[in-house]
């Protein structure tokens, strides 16, 4: 990942003064109407991680891959010095402002892992900005067992990111069963290099934010068409937990089980995920 990508762009949010980096790709027929897909990766992941989704999606859609606060090339202030940069209201308002500045009315929101939690809350609060919501390998909150797992023996998950650094923390994570499952040594090196673009402080600050959010109270308020891509072998969630989300959301929610080796099904079985995702958004009645 680098800011020399021909479609790499930055915007500044007037309300917070923070910058958001994103990559936009569109190879749709220029004379036809074109809907937009917003891809948000999970913790530690940024726009580069969805490189292999772009060919499948961008032929018919405008695809925006957006770096979260504290991730990739987006600004990463310390939550200790600027706590207001990591409130739920700020994070959600920056998504809205991204769409406003790009003059995009509505998007198909794709939230991978913890960004699915964010997507669910966004769908409940800003349904007018969504054509649909898809979550992939997403819990509804992070229970204490997950926080302990991510702490890697340190006092807390945020402190683990700061103490071990982004690369050290990611290396420890990749060694845990059911997380990053690829055995390709070149991919694992690339994966670590990409996580390392984010700073330990940026990830630690965003981890503090993730410890505070919980989408369970708003699931019944989600009215936009929704898809759940449920991993069969994730260390962070179970198929049963994903089915409970579907039950809480109701009849407007579709669930597809994705058989993959670990949590990161968006990569390990990308073709299965993109196929199910495209089938879903194409089926939505406009």
N, C-alpha and C positions, 0 to 999 in steps of 0.2 A: 504493500500500500504506500502510495506517495501522492503528494499534492500536484504532481505533474500529469495525473490522469486527465485526459482531454475533457472529461465531463465532471471533474471535481470542482465543487463550488463551496463557498462559505457565505453565511448570512449572520448578521448581528441582530440580536433581539433587543429592541429599545427598552423594554420593561426591566430586563436584567443586566443588559450590557454584555451578556455572554455570547459566544460565537458557536454556531452549529455547522459542522461539515457534512456534506452529503454528496453522493454521486448520482447523477441522473442519466438514464439510458432509454432511448426510444427508437425503435426501428419499425414502427407501424407505418402503414400507408399514410403519407402526410395530408392527403385530401379527405381522410375519413375521421370521424370523431374518435377520440382515444381516451379511455379511462386511465386512472393513475393507481398504481400499487405502491404502498409505502412499506418497506421492509425494515423491521427493527430487530436486530440481533439480541441475544441474551447477554448476560453478564460476561464482560471480558471480550466480547465479540463486537466488531464494527463493520463498516461497509464492505471491506475487502472479503469478508468471510462468505459473502453471497455471490462471489464472482461467477460460479457455475449455474446460478439461477437466472442470470441475465439473458443468455441466449433463448431459454425456454419462454421467458415472460415478455421480453421487450419487443418481440416481433409484432405483438398486438396491443401492448400496453406501455404507458410511460412508467418506468420503474425508478423509484427513488430509494436509494440505500442511505440511511441516515445514521450518523454516529451519535450515540447518547451523550449526555453530559458526563464528562470525565473519561470518555472513551475515544480512541482513535485520534483524529485531528480536531475534534471539538474541544472547546476550552475546558479546563479541568481545575477550577479553583479548589482550595481546601475547604471542606465543610466547617472546619474549626474557625477559619477566618471569614467565611462567607456562607453561613448556614442557609440563608434565603435562596441560594442557588440550587439547593437540593430539596426543596419542599415539593410536595405533590402538586400544589397549585402552580408552582413555577415550571416544573417538568411538563405538565399538561399544557400550560399556556404557551410554552415554546413549540410544542407540536402544532398547536393552532396557528401560532405566528408563522411557522415555517410554511404551512399551507397558504396562509394569507399573503405572505410575501411572494410566493410562487404563483399566486392567483389560481389556486386549485380549490374548488368548492368541496369536493368529496373524494375519498380514497377507499380502496380496499386495504385495510390495515392488517398486516401480517406481523404478529408478535411471537418471536421464538423464545422459549424458556421464560425467564422472568419478565421479558417484555410482553408476554401474554397477560400477565397480571396488570401491567400498565394499560394494555389494550382493552381489557375488560372494563377497567375504571373509566377509560376514555370513552368507550362505547356507551356507558351509562350516563356520563355527563355531557357528552357532545355527539349525540346520535345524528345530528344534522350534518356532521362532517364525514360521515362514513357511508360507503356503499355496502360494506360488509366487514366482518371481523373474523380473522383466523388466528387461532393460537396453536402453537406447536411445542410439545414437550413442556407444557406450562403448568406449574402448580398455582394455587390461588393465593398462597402466602408461603413464607419460609418458616417451618416449624423449628423448634430448638434443636432437634436432631440434625437438621440440615445445617444450621448455623454452627453447630459443634463440628460437623464434618468439614465445613469450609474453613474453620479456624486453624486447621493443620497444626494443632498442638499449641498455638499461640493463645493469648487471653481472649481474643475475639476474631471474627472474620475480617472486619476492617483493619485491625492491627496486624493480622497475618499479611494482608496485601501491602501494608506500609513497611513491615519488617522484612518480609521475604522479597519485596519488590514484585512487579507484575510478572516478570519471567519466572522467578522462584516460586511464586504462588501457583502459577499456571502449570509449571512442571510437576508440582506435587499433586495438583488436581488431575492431571493426565494419567497419573499412576493409579488412580482409584478406579475400581471396577464400575462399569456402568456409566462412565462419563465420556471422555474422548476415546473412542474405541478403535480408531484406525491403527493398524500395525505397520503402515508404510512409514519407514524412517524419514523419508524426505518430506512427507506431509507433516509429520509430527514436528520436524524442525521448522517448517514454514509456519505452522500453527503457533508455535512458541514465539517465533519472530514477530508474528502479527499481534499477539496478545501484548508483547513487550512494547509495542508502539504506545500503548496507554501507560501512564505513570502509576506507580504504586499508590500515590496519594489520590490520584483521580479515581482509581478503582476502589480504594478504601473509603473515600467520601461517598461514592455511589452505593457501595455496600451498606453504609450506614442508612442511606435513604431506603434501600430495599428491605431492610430490617423492620421498617415502619409500615409498609403497605400490605393491604389485605383486600382482595376483591370479593370475598365471600358475601359481604353485606349487599353488594350491588348486582349479583348475578341475575336475580329475578327482574332487574330493571333493564337488562339488555334486550332490545327489541329489533336490532338490525340482524340480518341473516348472519349466522355464525357457523364456523367449521372448527372442529377440534381434530388435530392430528395427534393421535395418542400413541406414544412409543410403548413397545412391549417389554423393553429391557432397560428402562431408565433408572438411575440411582436417585433421581429427584422426584419422580412421580410414578404412579401406577395406573394401569388401565382402569381399575375400579375407581380411583380418584377422578380420572377424566370422565368416566360415565356419570359420576355424581355431579360434576360441573354441568354436563349435558342435561341432567335431570332438573337442576336448579334453574337453568336458562329456559328450558321448555321446548316446545315443538318447533321453534324456528332455528334449532341448533342441530347440526349434523355431526356425527363422529365417525372417523375412519381410523381403524387400528393400523399402525405402521410397524411392521416387523423389522427391527434393526438391532444392531449389536449393543447399542448404548443410548445415552441421552441425546446425542447430537445427530438425530435422524435427518435433520435438514441437510447434513453433509454425507453421512454414511450411506443413506439410501435417498439421495437427492431426487432421483428420477421418480420414485414412488411419491415423494412429497409434492413435487411440482405438478405431477399428473393429477393427484387428488385435489390440489389447490385450484388448478385451472378448470377442472371439471366442475368444481363448486362455484366459482365466480361466473362461469359461463351459464350455469343453471339458474342464476338469480333472475327473477322477473323484474324487468326495468319499468 
